[in-house]
């Protein structure tokens, strides 16, 4: 901790950024305890890096890990130093956003999407980046698992809606030709 605020958390393991059990057991629950004590806002944000499997199948594991590192670096530039960022599985990131309500978290997601648009506009890699997201506010009495489960459900809903809309756009584009 630095000046009572959390520094961005990046842990090394099998993947470039990994949410380790010790980190899960200490970092995010600490923020939940703080929000419960202070009555302050806390939002948990889940982000899924879309297309990682496609990158892996076309370009290999090393390139897919480079993609994850690029995404993590981009996320670190968007979020505050007190926001805890970690990789959560192969293609997901989890963030604890202290002193942040849902409306503020939505604005942070817009900043992420804007940063991704800028990243996609530069010729860094052979593919574009996109993310799906889900978020959940901490509600007093909820467990970490409850909040993550809610954010994950929202992420999966957003992801399936985006896939459905993309499929509809593809069919519509094909019908017009």
Secondary structure, DSSP 8 states (H G I E B T S, - for coil): -BTTB-------SSSSS---HHHIIIIIHHHHHHHHHH---EEEEEEEETTHHHHHHHH-HHHHHHHHHHHHHHHHHHS-TTSEEEE-SSSEEEEEEET--HHHHHHHHHHHHHHHHHHHTS-SSSS---EEEEEEE--TT--HHHHHHHHHHHHHHHHHHHHHHHHHHHHHHHHT-
